[in-house]
Amino acid sequence: MPTDIGVDEAQRLLQEEDAVLLEVLPRDEYEEEHIAGAESIPLKKLTADAVRGIGRDRAVIVYCDDDL
Amino acid sequence: MVGGKSEWREQGLPMQGKGPFRYVAGQVLKPVVATCGSDAMAGDIRDALRSSPFCVVVNERGIVLGRVRPKDLPAEDDAPVVDFMQLGPATVQRREELSGLVRRMQDKSVTTILVTTPKGELLGMLDRADAERFLAGAATRDASKD
């Protein structure tokens, strides 16, 4: 179930719970600058197949430029 | 994540990529050493200014009301700060684009500026010399990626 979180909670999840950080902006924007450690799956390519490799027990933090 | 990449950057948290990077005021934020409430007196602030170039006057919610520099202090220790503070000092938000801000500070010979939330709550200050060094280092890092 998706939940809105802020930067502090995102940091906690990354540091303490091995969360995955995912940028959904276009690939060229990701390549230019992204949050350190984030992976890229542009929104148009965000499918079940694309995230298949992420363990179901891991939190996935999704972000774009301002908020999502 | 609410706030996204922009807020992460504004809080000075690590970014990666090929560049060019966006640099903002929040990445060179430093704490304000001296603050006081609107009920402070000149004598209290005189003490605070021994360890800081200025004192920021804030209300109970941390919203900036004014600023006091040594030259603003009256001789009387019991003068209320609201009588002599510089009302409504210039402020910027964390997301302010850094190189443009530094240029404007250089043009006006401003060495420091307060950083606040959109509601005016004090977050810290930006020192122009720190920002200049940060941008010079950033230029070197960005150039090395070409």
Backbone of each chain as ProteinMPNN parsed JSONL, in Angstrom:
{"seq_chain_A": "MPTDIGVDEAQRLLQEEDAVLLEVLPRDEYEEEHIAGAESIPLKKLTADAVRGIGRDRAVIVYCDDDL", "coords_chain_A": {"N_chain_A": [[0.849, -1.181, 0.0], [0.778, 2.155, -0.978], [2.446, 4.895, 0.663], [2.747, 8.241, 1.719], [5.862, 9.674, 2.411], [8.409, 11.577, 4.121], [11.645, 13.196, 3.695], [13.218, 12.579, 5.958], [12.124, 10.15, 6.945], [12.555, 8.592, 4.718], [15.361, 8.479, 4.692], [15.757, 7.04, 7.05], [14.572, 4.568, 6.428], [16.266, 3.747, 4.365], [18.707, 3.54, 5.671], [18.223, 1.836, 7.836], [16.51, -0.231, 7.068], [17.133, -1.319, 4.63], [15.898, -0.296, 2.306], [14.755, 0.243, -1.078], [15.62, 2.742, -3.398], [14.015, 4.611, -5.806], [14.05, 6.337, -8.818], [11.701, 7.911, -10.881], [11.753, 9.601, -12.981], [12.414, 10.705, -16.423], [15.047, 8.945, -18.136], [17.281, 10.498, -18.97], [17.228, 12.657, -17.23], [17.678, 11.382, -14.825], [20.291, 10.45, -15.291], [21.678, 12.834, -15.402], [21.479, 13.96, -12.79], [20.887, 12.461, -9.728], [19.45, 11.163, -6.675], [21.892, 9.98, -4.459], [22.669, 6.608, -4.795], [20.226, 5.838, -5.814], [18.09, 3.935, -8.006], [17.021, 3.681, -11.451], [13.894, 3.755, -12.944], [12.058, 4.795, -15.382], [8.857, 6.395, -15.353], [7.1, 5.618, -17.423], [7.976, 3.114, -17.942], [7.519, 1.646, -15.769], [6.664, -1.227, -14.76], [5.263, -4.428, -13.788], [7.106, -6.35, -14.479], [9.441, -4.833, -14.576], [10.075, -4.326, -11.941], [10.461, -6.752, -10.886], [12.771, -7.904, -9.859], [13.099, -6.844, -7.348], [13.012, -7.576, -3.973], [10.066, -8.748, -2.302], [9.866, -8.183, 0.327], [11.077, -5.809, 0.803], [11.075, -2.298, 1.36], [10.049, 0.099, -1.033], [11.049, 3.113, -2.174], [9.764, 5.697, -3.912], [10.456, 8.397, -6.057], [10.19, 11.675, -7.584], [10.764, 14.815, -9.11], [9.709, 16.965, -7.518], [7.32, 16.15, -5.728], [5.539, 13.045, -5.215]], "CA_chain_A": [[0.0, 0.0, 0.0], [1.657, 3.335, -1.002], [2.337, 5.852, 1.767], [3.588, 9.427, 1.57], [6.855, 9.856, 3.457], [9.311, 12.696, 3.897], [13.066, 12.885, 3.536], [13.743, 11.941, 7.18], [11.686, 8.757, 6.973], [13.25, 7.911, 3.621], [16.721, 8.198, 5.155], [15.691, 5.98, 8.049], [14.309, 3.304, 5.732], [17.455, 3.371, 3.602], [19.804, 3.186, 6.575], [17.9, 0.801, 8.812], [15.653, -1.315, 6.577], [17.561, -1.777, 3.305], [14.899, 0.06, 1.306], [15.215, 0.547, -2.435], [15.271, 4.104, -3.798], [13.728, 4.51, -7.231], [13.667, 7.583, -9.491], [10.795, 7.591, -11.999], [11.87, 10.623, -14.019], [13.068, 10.199, -17.645], [16.409, 8.458, -17.935], [18.305, 11.537, -19.113], [17.227, 13.454, -15.998], [18.351, 10.543, -13.829], [21.722, 10.418, -15.604], [22.241, 14.15, -15.085], [21.61, 14.093, -11.342], [19.903, 11.698, -8.981], [19.812, 10.938, -5.278], [22.943, 8.966, -4.385], [22.208, 5.246, -4.509], [18.929, 5.551, -6.419], [18.018, 3.261, -9.294], [16.157, 4.39, -12.403], [12.875, 3.133, -13.784], [11.159, 5.889, -15.789], [7.463, 6.082, -15.059], [6.465, 4.921, -18.554], [8.476, 1.74, -17.991], [7.31, 1.063, -14.451], [5.748, -2.355, -14.912], [5.53, -5.515, -12.85], [8.365, -6.975, -14.912], [10.579, -3.95, -14.286], [10.406, -4.357, -10.513], [10.43, -8.159, -10.479], [13.982, -8.26, -9.118], [13.116, -6.259, -6.001], [12.382, -8.472, -3.001], [8.757, -8.285, -1.841], [9.95, -7.768, 1.727], [11.822, -4.549, 0.892], [10.332, -1.066, 1.068], [10.481, 0.783, -2.241], [10.789, 4.553, -2.065], [9.67, 6.239, -5.266], [10.473, 9.858, -6.045], [10.457, 12.386, -8.823], [11.542, 16.016, -8.832], [9.17, 17.613, -6.332], [6.773, 15.095, -4.914], [4.791, 12.063, -5.99]], "C_chain_A": [[0.894, 1.244, 0.0], [1.362, 4.299, 0.142], [3.222, 7.04, 1.465], [4.581, 9.475, 2.731], [7.729, 11.055, 3.107], [10.749, 12.228, 3.823], [13.615, 12.155, 4.761], [13.377, 10.461, 7.232], [12.367, 7.964, 5.861], [14.671, 7.543, 4.044], [16.722, 7.045, 6.149], [15.492, 4.615, 7.373], [15.543, 2.825, 4.973], [18.546, 2.86, 4.53], [19.479, 1.965, 7.432], [17.156, -0.398, 8.228], [15.949, -1.706, 5.131], [16.515, -1.49, 2.221], [15.568, 0.319, -0.04], [14.732, 1.945, -2.805], [15.159, 4.126, -5.316], [13.319, 5.869, -7.798], [12.838, 7.241, -10.727], [10.798, 8.684, -13.07], [12.481, 10.011, -15.285], [14.547, 9.912, -17.397], [17.457, 9.565, -18.029], [18.366, 12.448, -17.88], [17.926, 12.686, -14.884], [19.861, 10.586, -14.05], [22.387, 11.739, -15.202], [22.493, 14.267, -13.583], [20.504, 13.286, -10.675], [20.356, 11.569, -7.534], [20.824, 9.792, -5.237], [22.353, 7.617, -4.001], [20.885, 4.878, -5.157], [19.084, 4.78, -7.719], [17.017, 4.012, -10.169], [15.174, 3.441, -13.068], [11.927, 4.256, -14.168], [9.71, 5.442, -15.685], [6.786, 5.279, -16.17], [6.879, 3.456, -18.618], [8.284, 1.024, -16.663], [6.233, -0.005, -14.548], [6.105, -3.418, -13.882], [6.857, -6.202, -13.203], [9.575, -6.148, -14.477], [11.011, -4.048, -12.829], [10.489, -5.797, -9.989], [11.626, -8.524, -9.611], [14.026, -7.715, -7.695], [12.37, -7.204, -5.058], [11.084, -7.894, -2.46], [8.804, -7.818, -0.389], [10.705, -6.447, 1.893], [10.906, -3.37, 0.589], [10.921, -0.447, -0.204], [10.069, 2.246, -2.128], [10.87, 5.141, -3.464], [9.681, 7.762, -5.185], [10.601, 10.407, -7.451], [11.138, 13.69, -8.459], [11.039, 16.758, -7.601], [8.533, 16.589, -5.42], [5.937, 14.178, -5.785], [3.536, 11.703, -5.235]], "O_chain_A": [[1.713, 1.384, 0.909], [0.213, 4.497, 0.538], [4.347, 6.863, 0.997], [4.196, 9.334, 3.891], [7.783, 11.491, 1.957], [11.039, 11.032, 3.879], [14.393, 11.212, 4.62], [14.224, 9.619, 7.53], [12.713, 6.798, 6.048], [15.132, 6.431, 3.786], [17.59, 6.174, 6.095], [16.162, 3.639, 7.711], [15.829, 1.628, 4.944], [19.226, 1.88, 4.227], [20.359, 1.154, 7.721], [17.165, -1.474, 8.825], [15.125, -2.345, 4.478], [16.272, -2.315, 1.341], [16.769, 0.577, -0.126], [13.578, 2.295, -2.559], [16.078, 3.717, -6.026], [12.362, 6.482, -7.324], [13.225, 6.386, -11.524], [9.947, 8.689, -13.959], [13.015, 8.903, -15.227], [15.197, 10.547, -16.567], [18.417, 9.574, -17.259], [19.434, 12.951, -17.531], [18.674, 13.263, -14.095], [20.624, 10.741, -13.096], [23.52, 11.752, -14.722], [23.59, 14.631, -13.158], [19.33, 13.417, -11.02], [21.513, 11.837, -7.212], [20.641, 8.767, -5.893], [21.632, 7.499, -3.011], [20.455, 3.729, -5.065], [20.067, 4.941, -8.441], [16.268, 4.864, -9.691], [15.569, 2.448, -13.679], [11.073, 4.639, -13.368], [9.382, 4.275, -15.898], [5.998, 4.374, -15.899], [6.216, 2.647, -19.268], [8.815, -0.067, -16.451], [5.041, 0.282, -14.431], [7.121, -3.319, -13.194], [7.625, -6.582, -12.319], [10.599, -6.693, -14.065], [12.189, -3.87, -12.519], [10.576, -6.017, -8.781], [11.509, -9.366, -8.72], [14.905, -8.089, -6.919], [11.228, -7.582, -5.323], [11.0, -6.696, -2.187], [7.89, -7.137, 0.076], [10.944, -6.015, 3.021], [10.073, -3.43, -0.315], [12.133, -0.468, -0.417], [8.887, 2.566, -2.003], [11.913, 5.088, -4.116], [8.999, 8.349, -4.346], [11.048, 9.727, -8.374], [12.007, 13.698, -7.588], [11.828, 17.141, -6.737], [9.143, 16.19, -4.427], [5.658, 14.486, -6.943], [2.746, 10.884, -5.705]]}, "seq_chain_B": "MVGGKSEWREQGLPMQGKGPFRYVAGQVLKPVVATCGSDAMAGDIRDALRSSPFCVVVNERGIVLGRVRPKDLPAEDDAPVVDFMQLGPATVQRREELSGLVRRMQDKSVTTILVTTPKGELLGMLDRADAERFLAGAATRDASKD", "coords_chain_B": {"N_chain_B": [[8.152, 9.602, -2.259], [7.632, 12.487, -0.524], [8.382, 15.752, -1.618], [10.683, 14.901, -2.975], [13.447, 14.773, -5.335], [14.313, 17.424, -5.337], [13.926, 18.359, -2.665], [15.633, 16.661, -1.273], [18.101, 17.482, -2.3], [18.063, 20.175, -1.42], [18.382, 19.858, 1.283], [20.978, 19.317, 1.475], [21.828, 16.729, 1.076], [23.447, 13.736, -0.249], [24.074, 13.673, -3.782], [24.251, 12.195, -7.073], [25.646, 11.656, -10.361], [26.072, 12.549, -13.889], [26.069, 15.208, -14.246], [25.219, 18.466, -15.758], [25.094, 19.705, -12.379], [22.572, 20.907, -10.151], [22.866, 23.561, -7.967], [22.076, 24.683, -4.767], [20.962, 26.967, -2.168], [20.492, 25.555, 0.207], [22.428, 23.613, 0.323], [24.714, 24.683, 1.394], [24.144, 25.522, 3.881], [24.456, 26.897, 7.157], [24.424, 26.838, 10.783], [22.746, 29.436, 12.65], [24.325, 31.287, 15.069], [23.501, 32.981, 17.143], [20.407, 33.73, 18.524], [17.371, 35.395, 19.521], [14.416, 36.195, 21.466], [11.491, 38.28, 20.887], [11.206, 39.695, 23.158], [13.616, 40.298, 24.186], [16.369, 42.171, 25.625], [18.672, 44.929, 25.11], [21.033, 44.479, 26.564], [21.164, 41.664, 26.85], [21.536, 40.904, 24.24], [23.885, 42.151, 23.616], [25.744, 40.585, 24.938], [25.416, 38.195, 23.488], [26.367, 38.962, 21.004], [29.042, 38.903, 21.281], [29.989, 36.519, 20.472], [29.11, 36.19, 17.927], [28.469, 37.567, 14.651], [26.016, 38.734, 14.298], [22.642, 38.873, 15.643], [19.703, 37.037, 15.473], [16.337, 37.88, 15.58], [13.58, 36.145, 16.639], [10.184, 34.887, 16.6], [7.846, 33.063, 18.75], [7.388, 30.862, 17.208], [9.599, 30.528, 15.787], [9.85, 32.167, 13.614], [11.373, 34.588, 11.596], [11.845, 37.833, 12.745], [13.489, 40.034, 12.871], [16.842, 41.481, 12.803], [19.921, 41.967, 14.507], [22.821, 43.837, 14.494], [26.12, 44.628, 15.72], [26.428, 47.427, 15.416], [23.837, 48.3, 15.615], [23.13, 48.318, 18.232], [21.903, 50.032, 21.098], [23.119, 52.303, 23.675], [21.929, 51.834, 26.134], [21.3, 49.126, 28.301], [18.773, 48.183, 28.888], [17.099, 48.625, 26.77], [14.432, 47.636, 24.685], [14.519, 45.015, 22.251], [12.851, 45.219, 20.031], [12.784, 47.871, 19.489], [15.145, 48.62, 18.263], [15.992, 46.737, 16.422], [16.868, 45.552, 13.113], [14.334, 45.548, 11.002], [12.595, 42.867, 9.387], [14.763, 41.429, 7.801], [16.614, 40.633, 4.786], [15.935, 37.501, 3.27], [16.399, 34.12, 2.067], [15.162, 31.099, 0.519], [15.807, 27.577, 0.998], [15.881, 26.398, -1.512], [16.879, 28.24, -3.264], [18.643, 29.146, -6.146], [22.088, 28.735, -6.322], [24.425, 29.979, -7.586], [23.462, 32.287, -8.828], [22.488, 33.64, -6.604], [24.864, 34.088, -5.156], [26.155, 35.824, -6.928], [24.433, 38.055, -6.786], [24.776, 38.712, -4.1], [27.462, 39.412, -4.132], [27.387, 41.66, -5.818], [26.022, 43.441, -4.197], [27.634, 43.64, -2.05], [27.146, 41.949, 0.135], [27.671, 39.812, 2.85], [26.57, 37.737, 4.329], [23.482, 35.852, 4.507], [20.187, 35.233, 5.649], [18.496, 32.068, 5.876], [15.366, 30.715, 5.308], [12.227, 28.909, 5.88], [9.403, 28.649, 3.593], [7.447, 29.858, 5.141], [8.828, 31.587, 6.679], [10.286, 30.638, 8.841], [13.221, 30.308, 10.705], [16.012, 28.687, 9.341], [18.741, 28.707, 9.101], [21.872, 30.127, 8.108], [23.539, 31.575, 5.26], [26.811, 31.813, 4.278], [28.638, 33.922, 2.299], [31.317, 33.53, 1.464], [31.754, 30.831, 2.044], [29.925, 29.744, 0.239], [31.029, 30.568, -2.189], [33.421, 29.113, -2.183], [32.371, 26.547, -2.215], [31.081, 26.501, -4.716], [33.291, 26.86, -6.388], [34.696, 24.508, -5.926], [32.786, 22.746, -6.857], [32.703, 23.391, -9.551], [35.156, 22.434, -10.373], [34.777, 19.71, -9.882], [32.664, 19.163, -11.654], [33.869, 19.775, -14.105], [35.756, 17.801, -14.286], [34.344, 15.66, -15.036], [33.883, 15.79, -17.698]], "CA_chain_B": [[8.731, 10.463, -1.223], [7.169, 13.874, -0.674], [9.53, 16.653, -1.726], [11.457, 14.365, -4.079], [14.858, 15.074, -5.538], [14.556, 18.824, -4.972], [14.072, 18.517, -1.222], [16.853, 15.947, -0.907], [19.193, 18.383, -2.645], [17.989, 21.373, -0.57], [18.856, 19.517, 2.62], [22.411, 19.067, 1.41], [22.08, 15.281, 1.069], [24.291, 13.421, -1.415], [23.561, 13.467, -5.127], [25.203, 11.591, -8.002], [25.244, 11.786, -11.752], [27.076, 13.067, -14.815], [25.981, 16.659, -14.27], [25.517, 19.484, -14.746], [24.32, 19.63, -11.166], [21.945, 22.137, -9.658], [23.354, 23.897, -6.638], [21.094, 25.539, -4.092], [21.395, 27.535, -0.887], [20.4, 24.558, 1.272], [23.604, 22.752, 0.351], [25.783, 25.344, 2.145], [23.506, 26.094, 5.06], [25.123, 26.697, 8.442], [23.537, 27.313, 11.851], [22.871, 30.783, 13.211], [24.847, 31.101, 16.412], [22.797, 33.779, 18.147], [19.021, 34.134, 18.297], [16.696, 35.851, 20.734], [13.0, 36.455, 21.287], [11.125, 39.686, 20.725], [11.205, 40.34, 24.476], [15.007, 40.46, 24.645], [16.871, 43.529, 25.867], [19.976, 45.201, 24.486], [22.098, 43.864, 27.343], [21.233, 40.231, 26.507], [22.043, 40.766, 22.872], [25.28, 42.586, 23.639], [26.5, 39.378, 25.3], [25.349, 37.239, 22.375], [27.159, 39.451, 19.872], [30.482, 38.672, 21.521], [30.367, 35.274, 19.793], [28.416, 36.119, 16.637], [28.434, 38.881, 14.0], [24.671, 39.299, 14.397], [21.671, 38.089, 16.41], [18.427, 37.005, 14.766], [15.181, 37.959, 16.465], [12.532, 35.239, 16.149], [9.029, 34.786, 17.49], [7.749, 31.776, 19.44], [7.346, 29.787, 16.214], [10.868, 30.531, 15.056], [9.744, 33.017, 12.424], [12.288, 35.722, 11.681], [11.241, 39.163, 12.874], [14.485, 41.076, 12.643], [18.243, 41.125, 12.993], [20.675, 43.003, 15.219], [24.272, 43.838, 14.343], [26.706, 45.443, 16.798], [26.202, 48.869, 15.23], [22.432, 48.614, 15.907], [22.905, 48.307, 19.681], [21.937, 51.313, 21.811], [23.973, 52.284, 24.867], [21.183, 51.368, 27.32], [21.095, 47.669, 28.319], [17.362, 47.823, 29.064], [16.309, 48.973, 25.584], [13.846, 46.43, 24.091], [15.07, 44.737, 20.919], [11.93, 45.644, 18.971], [13.003, 49.297, 19.223], [16.36, 48.904, 17.494], [16.373, 45.685, 15.477], [16.642, 45.771, 11.686], [13.077, 44.836, 10.773], [12.438, 42.158, 8.118], [15.992, 41.316, 7.004], [16.516, 39.836, 3.564], [16.063, 36.064, 3.467], [16.166, 33.263, 0.899], [14.785, 29.738, 0.874], [16.831, 26.564, 0.722], [15.912, 26.023, -2.915], [17.403, 29.356, -4.055], [19.757, 28.767, -7.011], [23.219, 29.257, -5.572], [25.366, 30.872, -8.274], [22.783, 33.572, -8.992], [22.438, 34.267, -5.289], [26.208, 34.575, -4.836], [26.403, 37.028, -7.761], [23.672, 39.189, -6.233], [25.425, 39.085, -2.838], [28.705, 40.109, -4.496], [27.016, 42.976, -6.365], [25.561, 44.31, -3.108], [28.619, 43.526, -0.959], [26.514, 41.263, 1.268], [28.523, 38.668, 3.197], [25.744, 36.647, 4.854], [22.049, 36.026, 4.328], [19.428, 34.242, 6.402], [17.75, 31.087, 5.097], [14.135, 30.386, 6.031], [11.196, 28.145, 5.189], [8.461, 29.572, 2.939], [6.679, 30.587, 6.155], [9.708, 32.52, 7.38], [10.932, 30.021, 10.003], [14.662, 30.328, 10.52], [16.691, 27.405, 9.147], [20.17, 28.918, 9.27], [22.409, 31.237, 7.34], [24.477, 31.255, 4.197], [27.975, 32.683, 4.261], [28.996, 34.031, 0.881], [32.642, 32.939, 1.23], [31.537, 29.376, 2.004], [29.229, 29.425, -1.02], [31.995, 30.747, -3.276], [34.327, 27.965, -2.161], [31.593, 25.372, -2.616], [30.871, 26.558, -6.168], [34.591, 26.67, -7.041], [34.957, 23.074, -5.858], [31.812, 22.088, -7.72], [33.127, 23.618, -10.941], [36.261, 21.505, -10.603], [34.218, 18.355, -9.958], [31.864, 19.049, -12.875], [34.781, 19.801, -15.251], [36.491, 16.544, -14.35], [33.461, 14.627, -15.569], [33.777, 15.96, -19.159]], "C_chain_B": [[8.32, 11.909, -1.511], [8.382, 14.794, -0.709], [10.49, 16.218, -2.808], [12.912, 14.795, -4.11], [15.201, 16.496, -5.096], [14.791, 18.963, -3.477], [15.327, 17.807, -0.708], [18.06, 16.846, -1.14], [19.239, 19.586, -1.711], [18.488, 21.103, 0.838], [20.326, 19.14, 2.617], [22.771, 17.594, 1.424], [22.741, 14.878, -0.248], [23.528, 13.14, -2.706], [24.66, 12.84, -5.975], [24.752, 11.885, -9.418], [26.357, 12.358, -12.599], [27.096, 14.598, -14.81], [25.421, 17.157, -15.587], [24.56, 19.404, -13.556], [23.68, 20.977, -10.86], [22.445, 22.371, -8.238], [22.429, 24.931, -6.018], [21.604, 25.948, -2.723], [21.43, 26.491, 0.228], [21.623, 23.668, 1.386], [24.774, 23.39, 1.101], [25.228, 26.04, 3.384], [24.371, 25.875, 6.306], [24.247, 27.29, 9.549], [23.794, 28.775, 12.202], [23.252, 30.618, 14.672], [23.997, 31.795, 17.463], [21.381, 34.117, 17.703], [18.456, 34.637, 19.624], [15.228, 36.068, 20.419], [12.728, 37.941, 21.207], [11.059, 40.428, 22.058], [12.617, 40.565, 25.011], [15.35, 41.932, 24.815], [18.266, 43.678, 25.279], [21.115, 44.519, 25.231], [22.272, 42.394, 27.035], [21.911, 40.048, 25.152], [23.505, 41.193, 22.797], [26.173, 41.391, 23.984], [26.553, 38.402, 24.127], [26.253, 37.653, 21.22], [28.656, 39.347, 20.11], [30.941, 37.421, 20.772], [29.711, 35.133, 18.421], [28.375, 37.501, 15.994], [27.047, 39.523, 14.019], [23.798, 38.365, 15.226], [20.338, 38.17, 15.674], [17.289, 37.004, 15.782], [14.059, 37.108, 15.863], [11.355, 35.24, 17.116], [8.95, 33.359, 18.061], [7.688, 30.594, 18.464], [8.627, 29.742, 15.375], [10.848, 31.356, 13.79], [10.599, 34.274, 12.611], [11.518, 37.036, 11.716], [12.243, 40.255, 12.522], [15.883, 40.558, 12.897], [18.935, 42.293, 13.684], [22.156, 42.809, 14.955], [24.843, 44.725, 15.462], [26.409, 46.939, 16.645], [24.756, 49.288, 15.524], [22.181, 48.783, 17.402], [22.918, 49.71, 20.282], [22.823, 51.189, 23.05], [23.261, 51.65, 26.068], [20.947, 49.862, 27.237], [19.618, 47.295, 28.385], [16.488, 48.266, 27.882], [15.743, 47.696, 24.972], [14.283, 46.261, 22.632], [14.154, 45.231, 19.802], [12.114, 47.115, 18.609], [14.198, 49.549, 18.317], [16.749, 47.829, 16.484], [16.128, 46.143, 14.036], [15.443, 44.901, 11.314], [13.092, 44.122, 9.416], [13.694, 42.057, 7.282], [15.759, 40.455, 5.763], [16.721, 38.358, 3.895], [15.913, 35.363, 2.123], [15.698, 31.916, 1.412], [15.882, 28.765, 0.472], [16.969, 26.266, -0.766], [16.442, 27.135, -3.829], [18.618, 28.912, -4.847], [21.017, 29.504, -6.546], [24.092, 30.246, -6.34], [24.752, 32.251, -8.506], [22.728, 34.344, -7.693], [23.799, 34.858, -4.93], [26.53, 35.83, -5.654], [25.685, 38.237, -7.194], [24.307, 39.655, -4.924], [26.728, 39.842, -3.117], [28.398, 41.538, -4.971], [26.646, 43.961, -5.263], [26.493, 44.279, -1.903], [28.007, 42.94, 0.309], [27.318, 40.008, 1.576], [27.727, 37.481, 3.751], [24.276, 36.931, 4.548], [21.334, 34.904, 5.077], [18.652, 33.327, 5.452], [16.538, 30.66, 5.917], [13.27, 29.428, 5.228], [10.296, 29.147, 4.44], [7.624, 30.384, 3.931], [7.535, 31.559, 6.952], [10.379, 31.949, 8.619], [12.427, 29.905, 9.723], [15.232, 28.919, 10.396], [18.194, 27.543, 9.404], [20.604, 30.122, 8.466], [23.32, 30.713, 6.231], [25.581, 32.296, 4.23], [28.497, 32.727, 2.826], [30.344, 33.39, 0.574], [32.545, 31.411, 1.168], [30.918, 28.974, 0.662], [30.173, 29.554, -2.208], [32.96, 29.568, -3.343], [33.609, 26.713, -2.634], [31.428, 25.349, -4.136], [32.182, 26.349, -6.929], [34.947, 25.183, -7.047], [34.024, 22.298, -6.773], [32.202, 22.222, -9.18], [34.244, 22.654, -11.299], [35.724, 20.089, -10.754], [33.46, 18.173, -11.263], [32.784, 18.979, -14.1], [35.487, 18.461, -15.4], [35.639, 15.424, -14.917], [33.388, 14.7, -17.104], [34.726, 15.039, -19.92]], "O_chain_B": [[8.61, 12.467, -2.569], [9.308, 14.632, 0.086], [11.061, 17.061, -3.498], [13.519, 15.128, -3.092], [16.273, 16.731, -4.54], [15.749, 19.613, -3.059], [16.001, 18.307, 0.192], [18.936, 16.956, -0.283], [20.312, 19.981, -1.258], [18.965, 22.014, 1.515], [20.862, 18.696, 3.633], [23.904, 17.239, 1.75], [22.616, 15.584, -1.249], [22.495, 12.472, -2.716], [25.844, 12.935, -5.649], [23.62, 12.31, -9.649], [27.453, 12.623, -12.105], [28.037, 15.209, -15.316], [25.164, 16.343, -16.474], [23.382, 19.08, -13.705], [24.176, 22.032, -11.255], [22.438, 21.458, -7.412], [22.051, 25.916, -6.651], [22.545, 25.361, -2.188], [22.301, 26.539, 1.097], [21.841, 23.037, 2.42], [25.741, 22.696, 1.415], [25.788, 27.026, 3.864], [24.946, 24.803, 6.488], [23.415, 28.156, 9.277], [24.91, 29.279, 12.067], [22.589, 29.902, 15.422], [23.794, 31.26, 18.552], [21.175, 34.711, 16.645], [18.985, 34.346, 20.697], [14.835, 36.119, 19.254], [13.617, 38.762, 21.431], [10.877, 41.645, 22.086], [12.791, 40.975, 26.158], [14.715, 42.813, 24.235], [18.948, 42.694, 24.989], [22.06, 44.033, 24.609], [23.402, 41.909, 26.961], [22.739, 39.159, 24.959], [24.273, 40.653, 22.001], [27.235, 41.211, 23.387], [27.609, 37.851, 23.814], [26.832, 36.806, 20.54], [29.45, 39.671, 19.227], [32.125, 37.269, 20.47], [29.758, 34.059, 17.822], [28.258, 38.505, 16.698], [26.918, 40.724, 13.782], [24.162, 37.217, 15.48], [19.899, 39.256, 15.297], [17.289, 36.216, 16.728], [13.644, 37.324, 14.725], [11.506, 35.552, 18.297], [9.866, 32.556, 17.88], [7.913, 29.451, 18.861], [8.716, 29.013, 14.387], [11.759, 31.245, 12.969], [10.548, 34.929, 13.651], [10.675, 37.318, 10.864], [11.88, 41.278, 11.942], [16.093, 39.376, 13.166], [18.582, 43.454, 13.474], [22.686, 41.72, 15.174], [24.102, 45.491, 16.079], [26.168, 47.631, 17.635], [24.471, 50.477, 15.667], [21.15, 49.323, 17.804], [23.83, 50.492, 20.015], [23.225, 50.087, 23.423], [23.894, 51.014, 26.911], [20.452, 49.368, 26.224], [19.247, 46.194, 27.978], [15.262, 48.278, 27.993], [16.498, 46.749, 24.752], [14.399, 47.233, 21.885], [14.634, 45.622, 18.738], [11.66, 47.561, 17.555], [14.262, 50.59, 17.663], [17.734, 47.989, 15.763], [15.289, 47.006, 13.779], [15.529, 43.673, 11.312], [13.541, 44.687, 8.419], [13.711, 42.548, 6.153], [14.824, 39.657, 5.709], [17.58, 38.01, 4.706], [15.378, 35.926, 1.168], [15.821, 31.622, 2.601], [16.775, 29.104, -0.305], [18.055, 25.919, -1.231], [16.448, 26.975, -5.05], [19.547, 28.349, -4.269], [21.018, 30.726, -6.395], [24.469, 31.274, -5.778], [25.439, 33.266, -8.395], [22.9, 35.563, -7.679], [23.882, 35.991, -4.456], [27.109, 36.784, -5.133], [26.257, 39.325, -7.125], [24.372, 40.856, -4.661], [27.054, 40.801, -2.416], [29.065, 42.494, -4.575], [26.915, 45.157, -5.368], [26.171, 44.833, -0.852], [28.311, 43.38, 1.418], [27.618, 39.225, 0.675], [28.174, 36.339, 3.648], [23.874, 38.079, 4.357], [21.815, 33.772, 5.13], [18.213, 33.743, 4.38], [16.669, 30.288, 7.083], [13.535, 29.165, 4.055], [10.421, 30.356, 4.636], [7.148, 31.47, 3.601], [7.022, 32.28, 7.808], [10.986, 32.699, 9.383], [12.842, 29.464, 8.652], [14.971, 28.061, 11.239], [18.837, 26.602, 9.869], [19.812, 31.019, 8.178], [23.797, 29.578, 6.265], [25.324, 33.499, 4.212], [28.763, 31.689, 2.22], [30.5, 32.765, -0.476], [33.186, 30.78, 0.328], [31.332, 27.998, 0.037], [30.125, 28.742, -3.132], [33.28, 29.082, -4.427], [34.177, 25.907, -3.371], [31.61, 24.31, -4.769], [32.189, 25.731, -7.993], [35.437, 24.66, -8.048], [34.424, 21.311, -7.389], [32.05, 21.281, -9.958], [34.275, 22.117, -12.406], [36.153, 19.349, -11.638], [33.596, 17.138, -11.916], [32.518, 18.216, -15.028], [35.783, 18.033, -16.515], [36.154, 14.355, -15.243], [32.885, 13.774, -17.74], [34.755, 15.063, -21.15]]}, "name": "protein", "num_of_chains": 2, "seq": "MPTDIGVDEAQRLLQEEDAVLLEVLPRDEYEEEHIAGAESIPLKKLTADAVRGIGRDRAVIVYCDDDLMVGGKSEWREQGLPMQGKGPFRYVAGQVLKPVVATCGSDAMAGDIRDALRSSPFCVVVNERGIVLGRVRPKDLPAEDDAPVVDFMQLGPATVQRREELSGLVRRMQDKSVTTILVTTPKGELLGMLDRADAERFLAGAATRDASKD"}
